[in-house]
Amino acid sequence: MTEHSETIPRETILADTLYRAGYTEPRLRQFWGSAVSDALVRNNAAPAIHVCLTTLDSEAAAEAASEFDRRLAVLALLFHFHREVEGRLIRDALGEEAYDIAVAAGLIVGHGCDDDTTPDKALAPFALVPFELPVGVPRGFRPGDANLYLVSDHGTLVEPGILGGDFVLGLGGAGRTLVSITPRERVELAADIGTGCGIQALLLARHANRVIATDISHRALHLAELSARLNGITTIDFRHGSMLEPLDEKVDLLVSNPPFVITPRTSEVTFEYRDAGMSGDRLVRSLFAAIPEVLAPGGRSVCLGNWETTSASDEGPEAWVTDPETSVLVIERETLDPVAYAETWIRDGGVPRAGEDWNRATAAWLDDFASRDVAQIVFGYVLMSRADNDVPTIAPPAPASPATDRTEGLRARVRTTSAAANNPHGLGEFLSTVFALRSWLATAEAGEIADTAFTRSPDLVEHRHHVPGESEPTSITLEQGIGFGQVFDLDTALAGFVSVADGSLTLRQTANALAQLLDVDPVALEDQLIAQVRALVAEGVLLPATESPAP
């Protein structure tokens, strides 16, 4: 267990220097342009390296380049792209104090000297990259805190060979996803399980009074703690151990991007950051089943994971959690067949295509999946919430029905493959709302739904599709502007209900009015709308009004 000083770590001087030098994601995008930035997203660093080298090496470019851009090129080559750079250029870019701090922290190593202190050439053994905080993450604590600096190993962006087994991954796609879906309300104690480079713990520290970060890799913990020191964060307790083992107290918020990649035990391509050393999906099964034990009353968890389905069973994480006081919502984002899955992760490990290493790894993966009759591998989000009777719910102030006496929590699994839409408050807030809505729906009987007034989410757009010359639409669709930007088909009655859903009338009152307009049976229409409204509420399209309408 690591003790923390109340004083600001000296490494923050280096981070402040990098920030003032413009070594941030927005300024780098401006420096090398959108096309080069797009190439980096595709894991192609060559165009960015070319821009940096041209800025420094070409006489014509050097005359045109500002001193600011030249410093930025030096820092990007050194810390982002693992290139050897002249020591004097690095010292000029950082200044004496920040340079010395970087050397003392092991972030710069050199060889050969042109004087007593400065090496002829220097290299950054670790990647030190900026990260621009996304929407929803608290900021405003100090100037420049919309930016973080993360320390990790240099990955396949700049390393052409197979990565080492103790490789510490930087912020990848899965890590960014977990950042976006994590709720950001203030809590007392949060935990990041399998912290890796530490990005989740660093962000949790912005809205948690204390954070516990665990990892089985001493190397990962060392780099994560160095990232914390760079960013001036002293409230994270880094603990060595497997998954939940280092936790000795209940937490209010738990996040995890665990080593969920399903890897054959015979494979030569194994990495600590993604492979837990267990067969199949046993790691995520055991982790998800155990999480309720470490959640405080009212506590929540948000995790990523892969799990297998077979021709005989498509059971998911919602079935693995048996604690009756814990609700579970599983969101399936992608499914891959065994061939596509093997290809994805063998490539991720840096194995060149078509060689013997590639062929052996492919055979091992496919044989492993065949041994368990795996049909598909699912990637998804697993959200949990432990019951707390003292926490207010989103449910409207309607009389409790007998169903609300149930003790069993929500168990739901949905598939949502559309890309995230525009979420001005963060996707995590949307998912928290959907979780609360589904928890209410799980206990609400038809009568309660009928007696509830609903409002429509303000982000909705209705589309009516007409055949030229026809007055009646051939179809009506409702498009969500937040969440996952889903599109829903509406019939005439449901479109009418949504159009007047302003919280002033209950569903029953609206159904009666619509039945008169459409000349249909009001009881049958009410039953139809109850089922349709349930589906739209579950997706965050309709919300129960917070106040009861007038009788």
C-alpha positions as CSV (number, residue, x, y, z in Angstrom):
1,M,0.0,0.0,0.0
2,T,1.4,3.4,-1.0
3,E,1.6,6.4,1.3
4,H,0.9,9.7,-0.3
5,S,2.3,13.1,0.6
6,E,0.0,16.2,0.8
7,T,2.5,18.2,-1.1
8,I,2.2,18.7,-4.8
9,P,4.6,16.2,-6.6
10,R,7.6,17.8,-8.3
11,E,6.7,16.1,-11.6
12,T,3.9,18.5,-12.1
13,I,6.5,21.0,-13.2
14,L,7.2,18.8,-16.2
15,A,3.5,18.5,-17.0
16,D,3.1,22.3,-16.7
17,T,6.0,22.8,-19.1
18,L,4.6,20.4,-21.6
19,Y,1.2,22.2,-21.4
20,R,2.8,25.6,-22.0
21,A,4.7,24.2,-24.9
22,G,1.5,23.2,-26.6
23,Y,1.9,19.5,-26.1
24,T,-1.8,18.8,-26.0
25,E,-4.2,16.9,-28.2
26,P,-5.9,20.0,-29.7
27,R,-2.6,21.8,-30.4
28,L,-1.0,18.7,-32.0
29,R,-4.1,18.3,-34.3
30,Q,-3.6,21.9,-35.4
31,F,0.2,21.3,-35.8
32,W,0.0,18.4,-38.2
33,G,-3.5,18.7,-39.6
34,S,-6.7,16.7,-39.8
35,A,-5.5,14.2,-42.4
36,V,-2.5,13.3,-40.3
37,S,-4.6,13.0,-37.2
38,D,-6.9,10.7,-39.0
39,A,-3.9,8.5,-39.9
40,L,-3.0,8.3,-36.2
41,V,-6.5,7.0,-35.4
42,R,-5.8,4.3,-38.0
43,N,-2.5,3.5,-36.1
44,N,-0.4,5.0,-38.8
45,A,2.3,7.3,-37.3
46,A,4.4,7.8,-40.4
47,P,2.7,11.0,-41.6
48,A,3.0,12.7,-38.2
49,I,6.6,11.6,-37.9
50,H,7.2,13.1,-41.3
51,V,5.7,16.4,-40.3
52,C,7.9,16.6,-37.2
53,L,11.1,15.7,-39.0
54,T,10.4,18.2,-41.8
55,T,9.8,20.9,-39.2
56,L,13.2,20.2,-37.7
57,D,15.4,19.1,-40.5
58,S,14.4,20.9,-43.7
59,E,16.2,24.2,-44.0
60,A,13.3,25.8,-45.8
61,A,10.8,24.4,-43.4
62,A,13.0,25.4,-40.4
63,E,13.0,29.0,-41.6
64,A,9.2,29.0,-42.0
65,A,8.4,27.1,-38.8
66,S,7.9,29.0,-35.6
67,E,10.0,28.2,-32.5
68,F,6.8,27.0,-30.9
69,D,6.3,24.4,-33.7
70,R,9.9,23.3,-33.5
71,R,9.6,22.6,-29.7
72,L,6.3,20.8,-30.4
73,A,8.0,18.6,-33.0
74,V,10.8,17.7,-30.6
75,L,8.4,16.7,-27.8
76,A,6.2,14.7,-30.2
77,L,9.1,12.8,-31.7
78,L,10.6,12.1,-28.3
79,F,7.5,11.2,-26.2
80,H,4.9,10.2,-28.7
81,F,6.9,8.5,-31.5
82,H,9.8,6.9,-29.6
83,R,12.4,8.7,-31.8
84,E,16.0,9.5,-30.8
85,V,16.4,13.3,-30.5
86,E,19.4,15.5,-29.9
87,G,19.8,16.2,-26.2
88,R,20.3,20.0,-26.7
89,L,17.0,20.2,-28.6
90,I,15.2,18.4,-25.7
91,R,16.8,20.7,-23.1
92,D,15.9,23.8,-25.1
93,A,12.3,22.6,-25.5
94,L,11.8,21.7,-21.8
95,G,14.1,24.1,-20.0
96,E,16.6,23.1,-17.4
97,E,14.3,22.2,-14.5
98,A,11.7,20.2,-16.4
99,Y,14.5,18.4,-18.3
100,D,16.2,17.4,-15.1
101,I,12.9,16.2,-13.6
102,A,12.2,14.1,-16.7
103,V,15.6,12.5,-16.4
104,A,15.2,11.8,-12.7
105,A,11.8,10.2,-13.3
106,G,13.3,7.9,-16.0
107,L,11.3,9.5,-18.8
108,I,14.4,10.5,-20.7
109,V,17.6,8.5,-21.1
110,G,20.6,9.5,-23.1
111,H,24.0,8.4,-24.4
112,G,27.1,10.3,-25.3
113,C,27.7,13.9,-24.0
114,D,28.6,17.2,-25.7
115,D,29.1,18.7,-22.2
116,D,28.9,17.6,-18.6
117,T,25.1,17.3,-18.5
118,T,23.5,17.0,-21.9
119,P,23.6,13.8,-23.9
120,D,24.3,13.9,-27.7
121,K,21.1,11.8,-28.2
122,A,18.3,10.9,-25.9
123,L,15.3,8.6,-26.0
124,A,12.0,8.3,-24.1
125,P,11.7,4.7,-22.9
126,F,8.0,5.3,-22.2
127,A,5.3,7.0,-24.1
128,L,4.2,10.3,-22.5
129,V,1.1,11.4,-24.3
130,P,-1.5,14.1,-23.7
131,F,-5.2,13.3,-23.2
132,E,-8.0,15.9,-23.6
133,L,-10.8,15.3,-21.1
134,P,-14.1,14.4,-22.7
135,V,-17.5,15.9,-22.0
136,G,-18.8,15.0,-18.6
137,V,-15.5,14.7,-16.7
138,P,-15.2,17.3,-14.0
139,R,-12.7,20.1,-14.6
140,G,-11.9,23.6,-13.6
141,F,-9.7,22.8,-10.7
142,R,-6.7,24.7,-12.1
143,P,-5.6,26.2,-15.4
144,G,-5.0,23.6,-18.0
145,D,-6.6,20.8,-16.1
146,A,-8.8,19.8,-19.2
147,N,-5.6,18.0,-20.2
148,L,-3.9,14.9,-18.6
149,Y,-0.5,13.3,-19.3
150,L,-0.4,9.5,-19.4
151,V,2.7,7.3,-19.1
152,S,2.7,3.9,-20.8
153,D,4.8,1.7,-23.1
154,H,5.2,2.6,-26.7
155,G,2.8,0.3,-28.6
156,T,2.2,-0.8,-32.2
157,L,1.8,2.8,-33.3
158,V,5.7,2.9,-33.4
159,E,6.8,-0.6,-32.6
160,P,6.7,-3.0,-35.6
161,G,7.4,-6.2,-33.7
162,I,5.5,-8.4,-31.3
163,L,4.9,-6.6,-28.0
164,G,6.4,-7.9,-24.7
165,G,4.2,-9.9,-22.4
166,D,4.5,-7.3,-19.6
167,F,3.5,-4.5,-22.0
168,V,1.6,-1.6,-20.3
169,L,-1.1,-0.4,-22.7
170,G,-1.8,3.3,-23.1
171,L,-5.3,4.7,-23.6
172,G,-6.9,2.5,-26.3
173,G,-10.4,2.3,-27.7
174,A,-11.7,0.2,-24.8
175,G,-10.2,2.6,-22.3
176,R,-11.8,5.6,-24.0
177,T,-15.1,3.8,-24.0
178,L,-15.0,3.2,-20.3
179,V,-14.1,6.9,-19.7
180,S,-17.2,7.9,-21.6
181,I,-19.7,5.6,-19.9
182,T,-18.6,6.1,-16.3
183,P,-21.0,8.2,-14.1
184,R,-19.3,11.3,-12.7
185,E,-21.3,12.1,-9.6
186,R,-19.2,12.9,-6.5
187,V,-18.5,9.8,-4.3
188,E,-16.5,9.1,-1.2
189,L,-14.6,6.0,-2.4
190,A,-14.1,4.7,-5.9
191,A,-12.0,1.8,-7.3
192,D,-10.4,1.1,-10.6
193,I,-9.8,-2.6,-11.0
194,G,-7.0,-3.5,-13.3
195,T,-5.8,0.1,-13.6
196,G,-3.1,-0.4,-16.3
197,C,-1.8,3.0,-17.3
198,G,-4.1,4.5,-14.6
199,I,-6.4,6.7,-16.8
200,Q,-9.6,5.6,-15.1
201,A,-8.2,6.2,-11.6
202,L,-6.9,9.6,-12.6
203,L,-10.4,10.6,-13.8
204,L,-12.1,9.1,-10.8
205,A,-9.9,11.2,-8.6
206,R,-11.7,14.3,-10.0
207,H,-15.0,13.3,-8.3
208,A,-14.1,10.8,-5.6
209,N,-12.5,11.8,-2.3
210,R,-10.4,8.6,-2.4
211,V,-9.5,6.1,-5.1
212,I,-8.1,2.6,-4.9
213,A,-6.4,1.4,-8.1
214,T,-5.4,-2.3,-8.3
215,D,-3.3,-4.3,-10.8
216,I,-1.4,-7.6,-10.8
217,S,1.4,-5.9,-12.7
218,H,4.0,-4.1,-10.6
219,R,5.2,-2.4,-13.8
220,A,1.7,-1.0,-14.6
221,L,1.3,0.3,-11.1
222,H,4.7,2.1,-11.3
223,L,3.7,3.8,-14.6
224,A,0.2,4.7,-13.3
225,E,1.7,6.2,-10.2
226,L,4.1,8.2,-12.3
227,S,1.1,9.5,-14.3
228,A,-0.6,10.5,-11.1
229,R,2.5,12.4,-9.9
230,L,2.7,14.2,-13.3
231,N,-0.9,15.3,-12.9
232,G,-0.5,16.4,-9.3
233,I,-2.9,13.7,-8.0
234,T,-2.2,12.4,-4.5
235,T,-5.5,10.8,-3.5
236,I,-5.0,7.4,-5.3
237,D,-4.0,4.4,-3.3
238,F,-2.2,2.0,-5.7
239,R,-2.4,-1.6,-4.6
240,H,-0.8,-4.7,-6.0
241,G,-3.0,-7.8,-6.4
242,S,-5.4,-9.6,-8.7
243,M,-8.8,-8.0,-9.4
244,L,-10.8,-7.4,-6.2
245,E,-8.4,-9.0,-3.8
246,P,-6.7,-5.8,-2.6
247,L,-10.0,-4.2,-1.7
248,D,-10.7,-4.3,2.1
249,E,-13.6,-1.9,2.2
250,K,-16.9,-1.2,0.4
251,V,-16.8,1.2,-2.5
252,D,-19.3,3.7,-3.9
253,L,-18.2,3.4,-7.5
254,L,-16.2,0.7,-9.2
255,V,-14.9,0.7,-12.8
256,S,-13.0,-1.9,-14.6
257,N,-11.5,-2.5,-18.1
258,P,-10.2,-5.9,-17.1
259,P,-8.0,-8.2,-19.1
260,F,-11.0,-9.6,-20.9
261,V,-9.5,-10.9,-24.2
262,I,-10.3,-14.6,-24.6
263,T,-6.9,-16.2,-25.4
264,P,-6.0,-19.8,-25.8
265,R,-3.7,-21.1,-23.1
266,T,-1.5,-22.6,-25.8
267,S,-1.0,-19.3,-27.6
268,E,2.4,-17.6,-27.8
269,V,0.6,-14.2,-28.0
270,T,-0.3,-13.4,-24.4
271,F,-0.1,-10.0,-22.6
272,E,-0.8,-9.2,-19.0
273,Y,-2.9,-6.1,-19.9
274,R,-5.4,-8.1,-21.9
275,D,-5.1,-11.8,-20.9
276,A,-5.9,-12.9,-17.3
277,G,-4.5,-16.4,-17.8
278,M,-7.9,-18.1,-17.5
279,S,-9.7,-20.3,-20.0
280,G,-12.5,-18.8,-22.0
281,D,-14.4,-16.0,-20.3
282,R,-13.9,-17.2,-16.8
283,L,-12.2,-14.0,-15.7
284,V,-15.1,-11.7,-16.5
285,R,-17.6,-14.3,-15.1
286,S,-15.9,-14.5,-11.8
287,L,-15.3,-10.7,-11.6
288,F,-18.9,-9.7,-12.4
289,A,-20.3,-12.3,-10.0
290,A,-18.1,-11.0,-7.2
291,I,-18.6,-7.2,-7.7
292,P,-21.8,-6.9,-5.6
293,E,-19.8,-8.1,-2.5
294,V,-17.6,-5.0,-2.6
295,L,-20.3,-2.4,-3.4
296,A,-21.6,-0.2,-0.6
297,P,-25.3,0.3,-0.3
298,G,-26.3,2.5,-3.3
299,G,-23.0,1.7,-4.9
300,R,-22.5,1.3,-8.7
301,S,-20.1,-0.4,-11.0
302,V,-19.4,0.1,-14.7
303,C,-17.3,-2.6,-16.5
304,L,-16.3,-3.7,-20.0
305,G,-16.0,-7.3,-21.0
306,N,-16.0,-10.1,-23.6
307,W,-18.0,-13.2,-23.2
308,E,-18.8,-16.3,-25.2
309,T,-22.1,-17.6,-26.6
310,T,-22.6,-21.1,-27.9
311,S,-25.3,-22.6,-30.2
312,A,-26.8,-24.0,-27.0
313,S,-26.7,-20.9,-24.8
314,D,-26.5,-17.1,-25.3
315,E,-26.5,-16.5,-21.5
316,G,-24.8,-13.2,-20.6
317,P,-23.6,-11.4,-17.5
318,E,-27.1,-10.6,-16.2
319,A,-27.4,-14.3,-15.4
320,W,-24.0,-14.5,-13.5
321,V,-24.9,-12.0,-10.8
322,T,-27.0,-13.8,-8.2
323,D,-27.2,-11.2,-5.5
324,P,-30.9,-10.2,-5.3
325,E,-30.1,-6.6,-4.1
326,T,-28.0,-5.9,-7.2
327,S,-29.5,-4.7,-10.5
328,V,-27.7,-5.5,-13.7
329,L,-28.0,-3.9,-17.1
330,V,-25.9,-5.4,-20.0
331,I,-25.5,-3.5,-23.2
332,E,-24.1,-5.6,-26.0
333,R,-22.2,-3.4,-28.4
334,E,-20.6,-5.8,-30.9
335,T,-20.5,-9.5,-31.7
336,L,-17.7,-11.3,-33.6
337,D,-17.4,-14.8,-34.9
338,P,-14.3,-16.7,-33.8
339,V,-12.4,-16.1,-37.0
340,A,-12.9,-12.3,-36.9
341,Y,-12.2,-12.2,-33.1
342,A,-8.9,-14.1,-33.5
343,E,-7.8,-11.9,-36.3
344,T,-8.5,-8.7,-34.3
345,W,-6.5,-9.7,-31.3
346,I,-3.6,-11.4,-33.0
347,R,-3.1,-8.2,-35.1
348,D,-3.4,-6.1,-31.9
349,G,-0.4,-8.0,-30.5
350,G,1.7,-6.9,-33.4
351,V,2.0,-10.2,-35.2
352,P,2.7,-9.7,-38.9
353,R,0.1,-11.3,-41.3
354,A,0.8,-14.4,-43.3
355,G,3.9,-15.5,-41.3
356,E,4.2,-18.7,-39.3
357,D,3.6,-16.8,-36.0
358,W,0.3,-15.6,-37.5
359,N,-0.8,-19.0,-38.7
360,R,0.1,-20.8,-35.5
361,A,-1.7,-18.2,-33.4
362,T,-4.8,-18.4,-35.7
363,A,-4.9,-22.2,-35.4
364,A,-4.6,-22.0,-31.6
365,W,-7.4,-19.5,-31.3
366,L,-9.8,-21.4,-33.6
367,D,-9.1,-24.7,-31.9
368,D,-9.7,-23.2,-28.5
369,F,-13.1,-21.8,-29.5
370,A,-14.1,-25.0,-31.2
371,S,-13.3,-27.0,-28.0
372,R,-16.2,-25.0,-26.3
373,D,-18.5,-24.8,-29.3
374,V,-18.3,-21.0,-29.3
375,A,-20.5,-19.4,-31.9
376,Q,-19.9,-15.7,-31.1
377,I,-17.9,-13.5,-28.8
378,V,-19.7,-10.5,-27.4
379,F,-18.2,-7.1,-26.4
380,G,-20.4,-5.1,-24.1
381,Y,-20.9,-2.8,-21.1
382,V,-22.0,-4.3,-17.7
383,L,-23.7,-1.8,-15.3
384,M,-24.6,-2.8,-11.8
385,S,-26.3,-0.9,-8.9
386,R,-26.7,-2.1,-5.4
387,A,-30.0,-1.3,-3.7
388,D,-30.2,1.5,-1.1
389,N,-33.6,2.4,0.2
390,D,-32.4,5.8,1.2
391,V,-31.5,6.8,-2.3
392,P,-34.4,8.5,-4.2
393,T,-35.4,6.9,-7.5
394,I,-36.5,8.3,-10.8
395,A,-40.0,6.8,-10.4
396,P,-43.0,9.2,-10.4
397,P,-44.9,9.8,-7.2
398,A,-47.5,7.2,-8.0
399,P,-49.0,4.8,-5.3
400,A,-46.8,1.7,-4.9
401,S,-48.1,-1.4,-6.5
402,P,-47.7,-4.9,-5.0
403,A,-44.9,-5.5,-7.5
404,T,-42.7,-2.8,-5.8
405,D,-42.3,-5.2,-2.9
406,R,-40.0,-7.4,-5.0
407,T,-36.5,-7.7,-3.7
408,E,-35.0,-9.1,-6.9
409,G,-33.0,-6.4,-8.8
410,L,-33.3,-5.6,-12.5
411,R,-31.9,-8.2,-14.9
412,A,-31.8,-6.9,-18.5
413,R,-29.7,-7.3,-21.6
414,V,-30.1,-5.2,-24.7
415,R,-28.2,-5.0,-28.0
416,T,-27.3,-1.5,-29.2
417,T,-24.9,-1.4,-32.1
418,S,-25.4,2.2,-33.4
419,A,-22.7,4.7,-32.7
420,A,-23.0,7.1,-29.8
421,A,-24.8,10.4,-30.6
422,N,-24.2,13.9,-29.3
423,N,-24.2,13.6,-25.5
424,P,-23.6,17.1,-24.1
425,H,-23.4,15.9,-20.5
426,G,-21.6,12.7,-21.3
427,L,-22.8,9.2,-22.3
428,G,-22.4,8.1,-18.7
429,E,-25.2,10.4,-17.6
430,F,-27.5,9.0,-20.3
431,L,-26.8,5.4,-19.3
432,S,-27.4,6.2,-15.6
433,T,-30.8,7.6,-16.6
434,V,-31.6,4.5,-18.7
435,F,-30.6,2.2,-15.9
436,A,-32.9,4.0,-13.4
437,L,-35.8,4.0,-15.9
438,R,-35.4,0.3,-16.6
439,S,-35.2,-0.4,-12.8
440,W,-38.5,1.3,-12.4
441,L,-40.1,-0.5,-15.3
442,A,-39.0,-3.8,-13.9
443,T,-41.4,-3.4,-10.9
444,A,-44.1,-1.2,-12.5
445,E,-47.3,-3.0,-13.3
446,A,-49.6,-2.0,-16.2
447,G,-51.9,0.0,-13.9
448,E,-49.0,2.1,-12.6
449,I,-47.8,2.8,-16.2
450,A,-51.4,3.8,-17.1
451,D,-51.6,6.2,-14.1
452,T,-48.3,7.9,-14.9
453,A,-47.8,11.1,-16.9
454,F,-44.9,11.1,-19.3
455,T,-42.7,13.8,-20.9
456,R,-40.7,13.3,-24.0
457,S,-37.0,13.8,-24.1
458,P,-36.1,17.2,-25.6
459,D,-33.6,15.7,-28.1
460,L,-36.2,14.0,-30.3
461,V,-36.8,14.6,-34.0
462,E,-39.9,13.1,-35.8
463,H,-39.7,12.2,-39.5
464,R,-42.8,11.6,-41.6
465,H,-42.3,9.8,-44.9
466,H,-44.8,10.5,-47.7
467,V,-45.3,9.0,-51.2
468,P,-45.6,12.0,-53.5
469,G,-49.2,13.1,-53.9
470,E,-50.4,11.2,-50.7
471,S,-51.6,13.1,-47.7
472,E,-51.1,10.3,-45.2
473,P,-47.5,9.3,-44.3
474,T,-46.3,5.8,-45.2
475,S,-44.1,5.7,-42.1
476,I,-43.3,7.8,-39.0
477,T,-40.0,7.5,-37.3
478,L,-38.6,9.1,-34.1
479,E,-34.8,9.8,-34.0
480,Q,-32.9,10.2,-30.8
481,G,-30.3,13.0,-30.6
482,I,-28.5,11.7,-27.5
483,G,-27.6,8.3,-26.2
484,F,-26.9,6.0,-29.2
485,G,-28.9,8.0,-31.7
486,Q,-31.5,5.3,-32.2
487,V,-34.4,5.5,-34.6
488,F,-37.9,4.1,-33.6
489,D,-40.9,3.3,-35.8
490,L,-44.2,4.8,-34.6
491,D,-47.7,4.1,-35.6
492,T,-50.4,6.9,-35.7
493,A,-51.5,6.4,-32.1
494,L,-48.0,6.3,-30.6
495,A,-47.0,9.3,-32.7
496,G,-50.0,11.1,-31.3
497,F,-49.0,10.1,-27.7
498,V,-45.4,11.3,-28.1
499,S,-46.6,14.6,-29.6
500,V,-48.7,15.5,-26.5
501,A,-46.4,13.9,-23.8
502,D,-45.7,17.1,-21.8
503,G,-46.5,15.7,-18.3
504,S,-50.0,17.2,-18.1
505,L,-52.0,14.0,-18.8
506,T,-51.6,10.4,-17.7
507,L,-51.2,7.6,-20.2
508,R,-54.8,6.6,-19.5
509,Q,-56.1,10.1,-20.1
510,T,-54.2,10.4,-23.3
511,A,-55.3,7.0,-24.5
512,N,-59.0,8.0,-24.0
513,A,-58.6,11.2,-25.9
514,L,-56.7,9.5,-28.8
515,A,-59.4,6.7,-28.9
516,Q,-62.1,9.3,-29.6
517,L,-60.0,10.9,-32.4
518,L,-59.1,7.6,-34.0
519,D,-62.5,6.0,-33.3
520,V,-61.0,2.9,-31.7
521,D,-61.7,1.0,-28.4
522,P,-60.1,3.0,-25.5
523,V,-59.3,-0.1,-23.4
524,A,-57.5,-1.8,-26.3
525,L,-55.6,1.4,-27.2
526,E,-54.5,1.8,-23.6
527,D,-53.1,-1.7,-23.5
528,Q,-51.3,-1.1,-26.8
529,L,-49.8,2.2,-25.6
530,I,-48.7,0.7,-22.3
531,A,-46.5,-1.9,-24.1
532,Q,-45.2,0.7,-26.6
533,V,-44.5,3.4,-24.0
534,R,-42.6,0.8,-21.9
535,A,-40.3,0.2,-24.9
536,L,-39.7,3.9,-25.4
537,V,-39.1,4.6,-21.7
538,A,-36.5,1.8,-21.6
539,E,-34.5,3.7,-24.2
540,G,-34.8,7.1,-22.5
541,V,-37.2,8.5,-25.2
542,L,-40.0,9.0,-22.7
543,L,-39.6,10.0,-19.1
544,P,-42.1,9.6,-16.2
545,A,-43.1,13.1,-15.0
546,T,-41.7,14.1,-11.6
547,E,-45.1,15.6,-10.5
548,S,-48.5,14.0,-10.7
549,P,-50.9,15.6,-13.1
550,A,-54.0,17.2,-12.0
551,P,-56.9,14.7,-11.6
